[in-house]
Amino acid sequence: MPNAPTENAAPKAPAATSSHGRLIEVLDALVRRADGEAWGVRELASDLGESRSTINRILVALVDRDFAVEDGVGKYRVGPRFRVLMHALNHRSRLLERARHLLDGLAEGAKQAALLSVYAPHLNGYYVLHCGEAPATLFFRPKSGNPFPLEFGDIGRAFSEYLRQHPSSDEISPGQSSIEPPQGISETEFPPAVSMVVRQLAPGLLILVSLHDLGSIDAKVRDSARATLNEIADRLSQEFGVSDSFGREVINDGDSSIVARLEGLLQLACAEPNGYRCRLGMAAQLQCNAATAKKIIGSATLERLIHIDGQVIYPGARLYQWAALLSNETYSPVKLCKAIVDALVKETGETIAYLSFDGATSKAQFLEVIQGWRPIHYKLETGVDVPLHAGGAGKAVLAHLPADFADGLKLERFTEATITSHSKLRADLQSIRDRGWSVGDGERVLGAFGIGVPFFIDGQVAGSISATIPQYRKEDCDVPSLVENMKLASRRIGHLLSLGETGGIAHGSGDD
């Protein structure tokens, strides 16, 4: 029983009362349209009840931090940095990891649909966070993150009953009205629940686990459903630990804007979704004064982005909803960085390649090659292993790996210019570390002059970007200017993909 298409609708709320609140509402709107048409400034301003100048100013600030991208003239959608953070939440949350395992197992065994739903005070409704899909001809799979009102279906009524029995003064955000019923699906298309269990979790989440009858349900399954769901809810309640500030830092690039501060808070919540304890204090961690930190945390708490229990921060219901709405998208770091590489090609005119290094396999490959606009350029293959000891792209990475890694390489000769002596290679790698970029002059490809600049993700070298230039033109190339542009792109890639882990050590960043 596949779900009919639905619109990720949200109720029209009055304008937020703080700059942080307005920023969160704009982000929320961008996520709601992640799969749909990009927002125009006028349309978004009308939807949020704000002035066009305010919305335009927020969107420009979001673009500056890669939280939004311009998609056509005056049109905006979710940006790559936002997707990186939501991917981290989806794959680091033990709640989600355990729910996938338990509910998928239940669905497979019972041949029915098993759901994890979350009450969403910011919507006065709920959404499905995960659906265990039955391996049967008939299946039911509501889109993760799509909102439903509390009046809709067995799940909504169960949440409503629990809230009546356990009233709380702050369950609904100020001024928040109930959302409209979803378009394209009726209650008759939502399979009835065999049993449901509601549970309040430590990180402020009110969840419901349920088993839904798709037909021909086994009597034993029906009889044991309540006990099974209680056991699952108990196990989900146990999936929270606490980390501390040591080993994770907010990425600081000198930007003190509201977006940068909010990004820092989201980074902590998404990178450590099972409980983050900031021993240094949030003002110190967000690198702002106490009053600013209080405003950011207050707005994020009010808007259900985070939940704070003492000194411990957890992702809130809205943050999990954002992650759920983007959970079905393929995560490709190279595609997220494509705009940065495109801009570099446009600026320099050179052919630019994105090389990815896998520390687990010690393999490097070109994942993206974008041809320059100059009349003669090289065509490089993607998806094939690239030697680390020959050529600018590979040596830019090799220079920042442990010394014994290079010493253990078999130095295969590709051209007469390939370095095949370990002593000469060590000297060359030291020069690369000293200046922050590499050169390959016909070492791997005859007639090619290459420049490579490494990029680092959380302190570990993760690849390089390289420019490949015909040797006859290298004397005319403005190498210093090209290198500076490549360093800037490298830093942007590193910031985009990092989550603030400080366990790795970068042997130079290419900033000198």
MARTOR-608191 format. One record per residue (C-alpha): x, y, z; residue number from 0; residue in three letters. Coordinates in Angstrom, 2 decimals, padded with zeros to 5 digits. Example, Ala and Ser with C-alpha at 12.3 -4.5 7.8 and 13.67 -1.06 7.14 Angstrom:
REC, 012.30, -004.50, 007.80, 0, ala
REC, 013.67, -001.06, 007.14, 1, ser
END
This chain:
REC, 000.00, 000.00, 000.00, 0, met
REC, 002.32, 002.78, -001.15, 1, pro
REC, 001.67, 006.25, 000.11, 2, asn
REC, 000.05, 008.76, -002.24, 3, ala
REC, 002.11, 011.89, -002.88, 4, pro
REC, 001.80, 014.40, -000.09, 5, thr
REC, 002.70, 018.03, 000.28, 6, glu
REC, 005.16, 018.85, 003.08, 7, asn
REC, 002.80, 021.48, 004.35, 8, ala
REC, 003.23, 023.44, 007.54, 9, ala
REC, 000.85, 025.84, 009.22, 10, pro
REC, 001.32, 029.49, 008.61, 11, lys
REC, 002.75, 030.89, 011.78, 12, ala
REC, 003.05, 034.51, 012.78, 13, pro
REC, 006.43, 036.10, 012.21, 14, ala
REC, 009.05, 034.90, 014.66, 15, ala
REC, 009.94, 037.36, 017.38, 16, thr
REC, 013.74, 037.06, 017.17, 17, ser
REC, 016.32, 037.10, 014.41, 18, ser
REC, 017.31, 033.55, 015.37, 19, his
REC, 013.68, 032.46, 015.21, 20, gly
REC, 013.19, 034.00, 011.77, 21, arg
REC, 016.33, 032.26, 010.56, 22, leu
REC, 015.04, 028.88, 011.80, 23, ile
REC, 011.68, 029.44, 010.10, 24, glu
REC, 013.41, 030.16, 006.77, 25, val
REC, 015.50, 027.00, 007.12, 26, leu
REC, 012.35, 025.04, 007.93, 27, asp
REC, 010.68, 026.31, 004.77, 28, ala
REC, 013.70, 025.36, 002.64, 29, leu
REC, 013.62, 021.83, 004.03, 30, val
REC, 009.89, 021.49, 003.34, 31, arg
REC, 010.64, 022.25, -000.29, 32, arg
REC, 013.73, 020.04, -000.51, 33, ala
REC, 012.07, 017.78, -003.09, 34, asp
REC, 009.95, 020.44, -004.72, 35, gly
REC, 010.18, 023.77, -006.46, 36, glu
REC, 012.72, 026.26, -005.16, 37, ala
REC, 011.37, 029.19, -003.12, 38, trp
REC, 011.17, 032.66, -004.57, 39, gly
REC, 011.80, 035.54, -002.18, 40, val
REC, 008.33, 037.05, -002.62, 41, arg
REC, 006.61, 033.67, -002.17, 42, glu
REC, 008.62, 032.78, 000.92, 43, leu
REC, 008.07, 036.20, 002.48, 44, ala
REC, 004.32, 035.79, 002.00, 45, ser
REC, 004.36, 032.25, 003.43, 46, asp
REC, 006.18, 033.35, 006.58, 47, leu
REC, 004.45, 036.70, 006.96, 48, gly
REC, 007.72, 038.65, 006.70, 49, glu
REC, 008.98, 041.49, 004.54, 50, ser
REC, 010.84, 040.64, 001.33, 51, arg
REC, 013.86, 042.62, 002.49, 52, ser
REC, 014.12, 040.56, 005.68, 53, thr
REC, 013.77, 037.24, 003.86, 54, ile
REC, 016.22, 038.28, 001.17, 55, asn
REC, 018.78, 039.28, 003.80, 56, arg
REC, 018.42, 035.92, 005.58, 57, ile
REC, 018.72, 033.96, 002.33, 58, leu
REC, 021.89, 035.82, 001.33, 59, val
REC, 023.39, 035.04, 004.75, 60, ala
REC, 022.44, 031.37, 004.38, 61, leu
REC, 024.06, 031.20, 000.94, 62, val
REC, 027.27, 032.65, 002.40, 63, asp
REC, 027.42, 029.69, 004.83, 64, arg
REC, 026.34, 027.06, 002.22, 65, asp
REC, 023.08, 026.49, 004.11, 66, phe
REC, 021.19, 027.57, 001.00, 67, ala
REC, 021.98, 027.76, -002.70, 68, val
REC, 020.54, 029.96, -005.39, 69, glu
REC, 018.73, 027.83, -007.95, 70, asp
REC, 017.94, 030.18, -010.78, 71, gly
REC, 017.50, 033.92, -010.48, 72, val
REC, 015.99, 034.75, -007.11, 73, gly
REC, 015.15, 031.10, -006.30, 74, lys
REC, 016.55, 029.25, -003.30, 75, tyr
REC, 016.77, 025.74, -001.93, 76, arg
REC, 018.60, 023.76, 000.77, 77, val
REC, 022.40, 024.04, 000.56, 78, gly
REC, 025.20, 021.48, 000.94, 79, pro
REC, 026.37, 022.38, 004.45, 80, arg
REC, 022.87, 021.77, 005.77, 81, phe
REC, 022.80, 018.37, 004.05, 82, arg
REC, 026.15, 017.41, 005.61, 83, val
REC, 024.81, 018.10, 009.11, 84, leu
REC, 021.53, 016.23, 008.53, 85, met
REC, 023.46, 013.26, 007.12, 86, his
REC, 025.55, 013.21, 010.30, 87, ala
REC, 022.43, 013.17, 012.48, 88, leu
REC, 020.86, 010.38, 010.40, 89, asn
REC, 023.94, 008.18, 010.66, 90, his
REC, 025.22, 008.99, 014.17, 91, arg
REC, 021.98, 008.80, 016.13, 92, ser
REC, 021.82, 005.57, 018.13, 93, arg
REC, 018.07, 006.11, 018.43, 94, leu
REC, 017.73, 005.88, 014.65, 95, leu
REC, 020.26, 003.08, 014.33, 96, glu
REC, 018.48, 000.95, 016.92, 97, arg
REC, 015.02, 001.81, 015.55, 98, ala
REC, 016.04, 000.71, 012.05, 99, arg
REC, 017.33, -002.59, 013.39, 100, his
REC, 014.39, -003.36, 015.69, 101, leu
REC, 011.54, -002.13, 013.50, 102, leu
REC, 012.91, -003.65, 010.31, 103, asp
REC, 013.24, -006.95, 012.16, 104, gly
REC, 009.70, -006.71, 013.52, 105, leu
REC, 008.26, -005.85, 010.11, 106, ala
REC, 010.08, -008.73, 008.48, 107, glu
REC, 008.95, -011.25, 011.07, 108, gly
REC, 005.34, -010.06, 011.34, 109, ala
REC, 004.94, -009.27, 007.61, 110, lys
REC, 003.34, -005.98, 008.68, 111, gln
REC, 004.41, -002.33, 008.85, 112, ala
REC, 006.25, -001.16, 012.00, 113, ala
REC, 006.57, 002.60, 012.60, 114, leu
REC, 008.47, 004.97, 014.85, 115, leu
REC, 006.63, 008.29, 015.08, 116, ser
REC, 007.57, 011.50, 016.89, 117, val
REC, 005.28, 014.09, 018.42, 118, tyr
REC, 006.09, 017.50, 016.93, 119, ala
REC, 005.07, 020.38, 019.22, 120, pro
REC, 006.24, 022.89, 016.59, 121, his
REC, 003.53, 021.50, 014.30, 122, leu
REC, 000.96, 020.49, 016.91, 123, asn
REC, 001.15, 017.21, 015.04, 124, gly
REC, 003.47, 014.29, 014.44, 125, tyr
REC, 005.62, 012.66, 011.77, 126, tyr
REC, 006.99, 009.21, 011.00, 127, val
REC, 010.72, 009.03, 011.72, 128, leu
REC, 011.23, 005.47, 010.47, 129, his
REC, 009.09, 002.80, 008.84, 130, cys
REC, 010.02, -000.87, 008.97, 131, gly
REC, 008.73, -002.17, 005.65, 132, glu
REC, 007.18, -005.62, 005.43, 133, ala
REC, 008.70, -007.94, 002.79, 134, pro
REC, 005.36, -008.55, 001.11, 135, ala
REC, 003.52, -007.68, -002.08, 136, thr
REC, 001.39, -005.20, -000.14, 137, leu
REC, 003.44, -002.59, 001.67, 138, phe
REC, 003.00, 000.74, 003.41, 139, phe
REC, 005.71, 003.37, 003.51, 140, arg
REC, 004.77, 006.91, 004.53, 141, pro
REC, 007.43, 009.46, 003.68, 142, lys
REC, 009.69, 010.08, 006.64, 143, ser
REC, 009.25, 013.54, 008.12, 144, gly
REC, 005.92, 014.33, 006.45, 145, asn
REC, 003.66, 016.02, 009.03, 146, pro
REC, 000.26, 014.75, 010.15, 147, phe
REC, -002.19, 016.53, 012.47, 148, pro
REC, -003.02, 015.00, 015.84, 149, leu
REC, -006.55, 014.36, 014.60, 150, glu
REC, -005.24, 012.04, 011.88, 151, phe
REC, -005.20, 008.27, 012.32, 152, gly
REC, -004.60, 005.96, 015.24, 153, asp
REC, -001.15, 007.42, 015.88, 154, ile
REC, -002.41, 010.99, 016.17, 155, gly
REC, -005.22, 009.97, 018.51, 156, arg
REC, -002.81, 007.98, 020.69, 157, ala
REC, -000.51, 010.99, 020.99, 158, phe
REC, -003.53, 013.20, 021.83, 159, ser
REC, -004.67, 010.82, 024.55, 160, glu
REC, -001.21, 010.69, 026.08, 161, tyr
REC, -000.95, 014.50, 026.06, 162, leu
REC, -004.34, 014.80, 027.78, 163, arg
REC, -003.17, 012.43, 030.50, 164, gln
REC, 000.28, 014.06, 030.80, 165, his
REC, -000.30, 017.79, 030.25, 166, pro
REC, 002.69, 020.10, 029.90, 167, ser
REC, 002.65, 023.88, 029.73, 168, ser
REC, 005.18, 024.05, 026.89, 169, asp
REC, 004.01, 021.27, 024.59, 170, glu
REC, 002.94, 023.65, 021.81, 171, ile
REC, 005.10, 026.51, 020.55, 172, ser
REC, 003.59, 029.99, 021.14, 173, pro
REC, 001.12, 031.01, 018.45, 174, gly
REC, 001.28, 027.60, 016.79, 175, gln
REC, -001.90, 026.34, 015.19, 176, ser
REC, -002.60, 022.80, 014.05, 177, ser
REC, -001.44, 021.74, 010.60, 178, ile
REC, -003.86, 020.81, 007.86, 179, glu
REC, -004.49, 017.13, 007.03, 180, pro
REC, -002.02, 015.88, 004.40, 181, pro
REC, -003.06, 016.02, 000.78, 182, gln
REC, -003.26, 012.84, -001.26, 183, gly
REC, -003.83, 010.40, 001.61, 184, ile
REC, -006.90, 009.65, 003.69, 185, ser
REC, -007.23, 007.80, 006.98, 186, glu
REC, -008.62, 004.79, 005.13, 187, thr
REC, -005.28, 004.50, 003.33, 188, glu
REC, -003.37, 004.52, 006.62, 189, phe
REC, -003.43, 000.91, 007.90, 190, pro
REC, -005.01, 000.52, 011.34, 191, pro
REC, -002.70, -000.03, 014.27, 192, ala
REC, -002.64, -003.46, 015.86, 193, val
REC, -000.99, -001.97, 018.95, 194, ser
REC, 000.84, 001.22, 019.94, 195, met
REC, 003.17, 002.26, 022.76, 196, val
REC, 003.95, 005.90, 023.65, 197, val
REC, 007.16, 006.68, 025.49, 198, arg
REC, 008.85, 009.88, 026.71, 199, gln
REC, 012.58, 009.70, 026.01, 200, leu
REC, 015.32, 011.39, 028.01, 201, ala
REC, 016.26, 013.84, 025.22, 202, pro
REC, 012.81, 015.43, 025.29, 203, gly
REC, 011.32, 013.36, 022.48, 204, leu
REC, 007.84, 011.90, 022.79, 205, leu
REC, 007.78, 008.83, 020.55, 206, ile
REC, 005.28, 006.18, 019.55, 207, leu
REC, 006.10, 002.72, 018.21, 208, val
REC, 003.31, 000.94, 016.39, 209, ser
REC, 002.52, -002.18, 014.36, 210, leu
REC, 000.03, -001.79, 011.50, 211, his
REC, -002.20, -004.44, 009.96, 212, asp
REC, -001.68, -004.90, 006.22, 213, leu
REC, -003.98, -007.93, 006.18, 214, gly
REC, -003.67, -011.61, 007.12, 215, ser
REC, -001.95, -010.83, 010.39, 216, ile
REC, -000.98, -013.88, 012.41, 217, asp
REC, -003.00, -014.30, 015.64, 218, ala
REC, 000.17, -014.89, 017.66, 219, lys
REC, 001.67, -011.68, 016.33, 220, val
REC, -001.47, -009.75, 017.26, 221, arg
REC, -001.55, -011.22, 020.77, 222, asp
REC, 002.12, -010.48, 021.45, 223, ser
REC, 002.26, -007.07, 019.73, 224, ala
REC, 001.88, -004.98, 022.88, 225, arg
REC, 004.66, -006.78, 024.72, 226, ala
REC, 006.94, -006.61, 021.66, 227, thr
REC, 006.39, -002.89, 021.21, 228, leu
REC, 007.00, -002.23, 024.90, 229, asn
REC, 010.28, -004.09, 024.67, 230, glu
REC, 011.27, -002.04, 021.60, 231, ile
REC, 010.34, 001.23, 023.33, 232, ala
REC, 012.40, 000.21, 026.37, 233, asp
REC, 015.43, -000.49, 024.21, 234, arg
REC, 015.06, 002.82, 022.37, 235, leu
REC, 014.96, 004.61, 025.73, 236, ser
REC, 018.39, 003.21, 026.55, 237, gln
REC, 020.16, 004.52, 023.45, 238, glu
REC, 021.57, 007.70, 024.93, 239, phe
REC, 024.98, 008.40, 026.35, 240, gly
REC, 026.83, 011.65, 026.95, 241, val
REC, 029.93, 012.97, 025.23, 242, ser
REC, 031.87, 016.05, 026.28, 243, asp
REC, 033.51, 019.00, 024.62, 244, ser
REC, 036.92, 017.37, 024.48, 245, phe
REC, 037.55, 016.05, 020.99, 246, gly
REC, 034.94, 018.23, 019.29, 247, arg
REC, 035.06, 021.92, 018.53, 248, glu
REC, 032.83, 024.31, 016.63, 249, val
REC, 034.54, 025.09, 013.34, 250, ile
REC, 035.65, 028.71, 013.54, 251, asn
REC, 036.48, 030.67, 010.42, 252, asp
REC, 036.16, 034.09, 012.00, 253, gly
REC, 032.51, 034.60, 011.03, 254, asp
REC, 030.47, 036.01, 013.92, 255, ser
REC, 027.15, 036.16, 012.04, 256, ser
REC, 023.90, 034.73, 013.40, 257, ile
REC, 024.01, 031.96, 010.80, 258, val
REC, 027.55, 030.98, 011.81, 259, ala
REC, 026.55, 030.81, 015.49, 260, arg
REC, 023.48, 028.71, 014.73, 261, leu
REC, 025.60, 026.49, 012.49, 262, glu
REC, 027.94, 025.86, 015.43, 263, gly
REC, 025.04, 024.76, 017.64, 264, leu
REC, 023.61, 022.50, 014.93, 265, leu
REC, 027.05, 021.02, 014.32, 266, gln
REC, 027.30, 019.94, 017.97, 267, leu
REC, 023.77, 018.51, 018.06, 268, ala
REC, 024.13, 016.61, 014.79, 269, cys
REC, 027.68, 015.34, 015.35, 270, ala
REC, 026.86, 014.16, 018.90, 271, glu
REC, 023.12, 013.36, 018.74, 272, pro
REC, 023.22, 010.88, 021.64, 273, asn
REC, 023.96, 013.59, 024.19, 274, gly
REC, 026.52, 016.39, 024.11, 275, tyr
REC, 027.85, 017.82, 027.37, 276, arg
REC, 029.71, 021.08, 026.94, 277, cys
REC, 032.08, 021.31, 029.88, 278, arg
REC, 033.49, 024.63, 028.70, 279, leu
REC, 030.12, 026.38, 028.58, 280, gly
REC, 028.15, 027.13, 025.43, 281, met
REC, 029.38, 030.72, 025.14, 282, ala
REC, 032.96, 029.48, 024.98, 283, ala
REC, 032.07, 026.65, 022.61, 284, gln
REC, 030.09, 028.88, 020.26, 285, leu
REC, 032.82, 031.52, 020.62, 286, gln
REC, 030.49, 034.35, 021.55, 287, cys
REC, 029.47, 036.22, 024.68, 288, asn
REC, 027.06, 034.77, 027.23, 289, ala
REC, 024.11, 036.96, 026.15, 290, ala
REC, 024.44, 035.87, 022.50, 291, thr
REC, 024.76, 032.21, 023.46, 292, ala
REC, 021.65, 032.48, 025.64, 293, lys
REC, 019.64, 033.96, 022.76, 294, lys
REC, 020.76, 031.28, 020.29, 295, ile
REC, 020.04, 028.43, 022.69, 296, ile
REC, 016.75, 029.97, 023.76, 297, gly
REC, 015.48, 030.31, 020.19, 298, ser
REC, 016.70, 026.84, 019.21, 299, ala
REC, 014.97, 025.32, 022.25, 300, thr
REC, 011.73, 027.22, 021.67, 301, leu
REC, 011.68, 026.15, 018.02, 302, glu
REC, 012.36, 022.50, 018.98, 303, arg
REC, 015.72, 022.29, 017.26, 304, leu
REC, 017.39, 021.17, 020.47, 305, ile
REC, 016.45, 019.94, 023.92, 306, his
REC, 018.61, 020.75, 026.93, 307, ile
REC, 018.72, 018.59, 030.03, 308, asp
REC, 021.05, 020.29, 032.48, 309, gly
REC, 024.30, 020.75, 030.55, 310, gln
REC, 023.47, 018.09, 027.97, 311, val
REC, 022.19, 018.99, 024.50, 312, ile
REC, 020.10, 016.65, 022.36, 313, tyr
REC, 018.53, 017.12, 018.90, 314, pro
REC, 014.91, 018.22, 019.18, 315, gly
REC, 011.79, 017.11, 017.34, 316, ala
REC, 012.19, 019.66, 014.54, 317, arg
REC, 015.84, 018.74, 013.94, 318, leu
REC, 014.95, 015.05, 013.67, 319, tyr
REC, 012.16, 015.99, 011.26, 320, gln
REC, 014.61, 017.90, 009.05, 321, trp
REC, 016.93, 014.90, 009.02, 322, ala
REC, 014.01, 012.59, 008.22, 323, ala
REC, 012.87, 014.72, 005.28, 324, leu
REC, 016.36, 014.43, 003.76, 325, leu
REC, 017.00, 010.82, 004.80, 326, ser
REC, 016.17, 009.22, 001.46, 327, asn
REC, 018.63, 011.30, -000.53, 328, glu
REC, 021.90, 009.80, -001.72, 329, thr
REC, 024.77, 011.43, 000.15, 330, tyr
REC, 027.66, 012.26, -002.16, 331, ser
REC, 030.36, 014.57, -000.75, 332, pro
REC, 031.83, 015.21, -004.20, 333, val
REC, 028.45, 016.34, -005.53, 334, lys
REC, 028.00, 018.61, -002.51, 335, leu
REC, 031.37, 020.20, -003.33, 336, cys
REC, 030.67, 020.55, -007.06, 337, lys
REC, 029.66, 024.21, -006.84, 338, ala
REC, 033.01, 025.02, -005.21, 339, ile
REC, 034.92, 023.22, -007.98, 340, val
REC, 032.74, 024.81, -010.67, 341, asp
REC, 033.53, 028.26, -009.27, 342, ala
REC, 037.24, 027.45, -009.30, 343, leu
REC, 037.08, 026.37, -012.95, 344, val
REC, 035.18, 029.51, -013.86, 345, lys
REC, 037.71, 031.69, -012.05, 346, glu
REC, 040.87, 030.04, -013.42, 347, thr
REC, 039.82, 028.49, -016.74, 348, gly
REC, 041.85, 025.37, -015.88, 349, glu
REC, 040.74, 021.74, -015.77, 350, thr
REC, 040.13, 020.96, -012.09, 351, ile
REC, 039.91, 017.45, -010.63, 352, ala
REC, 038.50, 016.39, -007.24, 353, tyr
REC, 040.53, 013.49, -005.84, 354, leu
REC, 039.17, 011.51, -002.89, 355, ser
REC, 041.42, 009.52, -000.56, 356, phe
REC, 039.96, 006.62, 001.41, 357, asp
REC, 041.98, 006.13, 004.58, 358, gly
REC, 040.50, 002.68, 005.16, 359, ala
REC, 041.65, 001.28, 001.80, 360, thr
REC, 044.56, 003.72, 001.17, 361, ser
REC, 043.16, 004.23, -002.34, 362, lys
REC, 042.76, 007.52, -004.19, 363, ala
REC, 040.45, 008.20, -007.14, 364, gln
REC, 039.34, 011.14, -009.21, 365, phe
REC, 035.61, 011.42, -008.53, 366, leu
REC, 034.96, 014.57, -010.53, 367, glu
REC, 036.84, 016.25, -013.36, 368, val
REC, 035.55, 019.55, -014.74, 369, ile
REC, 037.06, 020.77, -017.97, 370, gln
REC, 038.35, 024.33, -018.11, 371, gly
REC, 037.33, 026.90, -020.68, 372, trp
REC, 040.82, 027.28, -022.16, 373, arg
REC, 041.18, 025.85, -025.71, 374, pro
REC, 043.50, 022.90, -024.88, 375, ile
REC, 043.05, 020.79, -021.76, 376, his
REC, 043.55, 017.24, -020.53, 377, tyr
REC, 040.87, 014.62, -020.14, 378, lys
REC, 041.32, 012.66, -016.91, 379, leu
REC, 039.52, 009.41, -016.11, 380, glu
REC, 037.27, 009.15, -013.07, 381, thr
REC, 036.65, 006.07, -010.97, 382, gly
REC, 040.12, 004.58, -011.42, 383, val
REC, 042.92, 004.36, -008.85, 384, asp
REC, 045.38, 007.25, -008.92, 385, val
REC, 048.99, 006.66, -007.75, 386, pro
REC, 049.94, 008.81, -004.78, 387, leu
REC, 053.62, 009.13, -005.64, 388, his
REC, 053.24, 010.42, -009.20, 389, ala
REC, 051.52, 013.68, -010.17, 390, gly
REC, 050.41, 016.76, -008.29, 391, gly
REC, 047.03, 015.39, -007.17, 392, ala
REC, 048.37, 012.27, -005.48, 393, gly
REC, 051.47, 013.85, -003.92, 394, lys
REC, 049.35, 016.59, -002.33, 395, ala
REC, 047.68, 013.81, -000.31, 396, val
REC, 050.77, 011.66, 000.25, 397, leu
REC, 052.67, 014.57, 001.81, 398, ala
REC, 050.18, 014.62, 004.69, 399, his
REC, 050.12, 010.88, 005.41, 400, leu
REC, 052.49, 009.26, 007.93, 401, pro
REC, 056.08, 009.02, 006.65, 402, ala
REC, 056.11, 005.22, 006.80, 403, asp
REC, 053.16, 005.13, 004.39, 404, phe
REC, 055.24, 006.71, 001.62, 405, ala
REC, 058.24, 004.56, 002.50, 406, asp
REC, 056.12, 001.45, 002.01, 407, gly
REC, 054.90, 002.35, -001.49, 408, leu
REC, 056.13, 000.59, -004.60, 409, lys
REC, 057.24, 003.51, -006.76, 410, leu
REC, 056.02, 002.45, -010.18, 411, glu
REC, 057.42, 004.40, -013.13, 412, arg
REC, 054.85, 005.98, -015.47, 413, phe
REC, 057.10, 008.37, -017.38, 414, thr
REC, 060.76, 009.35, -017.36, 415, glu
REC, 059.87, 012.10, -014.88, 416, ala
REC, 058.27, 009.77, -012.30, 417, thr
REC, 060.07, 009.77, -008.95, 418, ile
REC, 061.21, 006.21, -008.24, 419, thr
REC, 063.65, 006.90, -005.40, 420, ser
REC, 062.26, 006.94, -001.87, 421, his
REC, 064.88, 009.46, -000.74, 422, ser
REC, 063.96, 011.87, -003.55, 423, lys
REC, 060.26, 011.33, -002.83, 424, leu
REC, 060.76, 012.14, 000.87, 425, arg
REC, 062.51, 015.39, -000.03, 426, ala
REC, 059.74, 016.32, -002.46, 427, asp
REC, 057.03, 015.60, 000.10, 428, leu
REC, 058.80, 017.79, 002.65, 429, gln
REC, 058.82, 020.64, 000.14, 430, ser
REC, 055.09, 020.12, -000.44, 431, ile
REC, 054.38, 020.33, 003.29, 432, arg
REC, 056.48, 023.46, 003.59, 433, asp
REC, 054.68, 025.39, 000.87, 434, arg
REC, 051.24, 023.76, 001.17, 435, gly
REC, 050.85, 022.60, -002.45, 436, trp
REC, 052.39, 020.11, -004.85, 437, ser
REC, 053.71, 020.06, -008.40, 438, val
REC, 053.80, 017.20, -010.87, 439, gly
REC, 055.63, 017.93, -014.12, 440, asp
REC, 054.93, 015.09, -016.56, 441, gly
REC, 055.27, 012.48, -013.78, 442, glu
REC, 052.09, 010.58, -014.54, 443, arg
REC, 050.78, 012.03, -017.81, 444, val
REC, 053.20, 013.00, -020.56, 445, leu
REC, 053.08, 016.69, -021.40, 446, gly
REC, 051.02, 017.58, -018.32, 447, ala
REC, 051.92, 020.05, -015.59, 448, phe
REC, 049.84, 019.55, -012.44, 449, gly
REC, 049.31, 021.52, -009.24, 450, ile
REC, 047.64, 019.90, -006.24, 451, gly
REC, 046.26, 021.33, -003.00, 452, val
REC, 045.10, 018.97, -000.24, 453, pro
REC, 041.87, 019.32, 001.68, 454, phe
REC, 041.29, 018.12, 005.23, 455, phe
REC, 038.13, 016.82, 006.87, 456, ile
REC, 038.27, 017.09, 010.66, 457, asp
REC, 042.05, 017.32, 010.64, 458, gly
REC, 042.65, 014.31, 008.40, 459, gln
REC, 043.75, 014.62, 004.79, 460, val
REC, 040.82, 013.41, 002.70, 461, ala
REC, 041.80, 014.28, -000.86, 462, gly
REC, 042.98, 017.07, -003.08, 463, ser
REC, 041.93, 019.39, -005.83, 464, ile
REC, 044.30, 019.66, -008.75, 465, ser
REC, 044.76, 021.74, -011.86, 466, ala
REC, 046.19, 020.05, -014.97, 467, thr
REC, 047.88, 022.36, -017.48, 468, ile
REC, 049.68, 021.61, -020.77, 469, pro
REC, 053.44, 021.89, -020.19, 470, gln
REC, 053.88, 024.33, -023.07, 471, tyr
REC, 051.68, 026.83, -021.19, 472, arg
REC, 053.12, 026.49, -017.70, 473, lys
REC, 055.52, 029.42, -018.13, 474, glu
REC, 052.58, 031.68, -018.95, 475, asp
REC, 050.48, 030.40, -016.05, 476, cys
REC, 050.10, 032.71, -013.06, 477, asp
REC, 050.91, 029.94, -010.59, 478, val
REC, 050.72, 032.05, -007.38, 479, pro
REC, 047.26, 033.31, -008.29, 480, ser
REC, 046.09, 029.82, -009.29, 481, leu
REC, 047.40, 028.32, -006.04, 482, val
REC, 045.67, 030.97, -003.92, 483, glu
REC, 042.35, 030.26, -005.64, 484, asn
REC, 042.87, 026.53, -005.11, 485, met
REC, 043.71, 027.03, -001.42, 486, lys
REC, 040.52, 029.01, -000.94, 487, leu
REC, 038.50, 026.23, -002.58, 488, ala
REC, 040.30, 023.64, -000.44, 489, ser
REC, 039.42, 025.48, 002.75, 490, arg
REC, 035.78, 025.75, 001.67, 491, arg
REC, 035.62, 022.01, 000.99, 492, ile
REC, 037.18, 021.23, 004.37, 493, gly
REC, 034.72, 023.47, 006.21, 494, his
REC, 031.77, 022.12, 004.27, 495, leu
REC, 032.45, 018.46, 005.09, 496, leu
REC, 033.86, 018.72, 008.64, 497, ser
REC, 032.02, 018.13, 011.90, 498, leu
REC, 034.54, 019.53, 014.36, 499, gly
REC, 036.31, 016.34, 015.39, 500, glu
REC, 039.79, 017.08, 016.68, 501, thr
REC, 041.18, 013.57, 016.95, 502, gly
REC, 043.08, 013.81, 013.65, 503, gly
REC, 046.21, 015.87, 013.10, 504, ile
REC, 046.66, 017.80, 009.89, 505, ala
REC, 050.29, 018.12, 008.77, 506, his
REC, 049.78, 021.65, 007.48, 507, gly
REC, 046.69, 023.18, 005.92, 508, ser
REC, 048.05, 024.86, 002.85, 509, gly
REC, 047.37, 028.31, 004.32, 510, asp
REC, 051.00, 029.43, 004.47, 511, asp
END
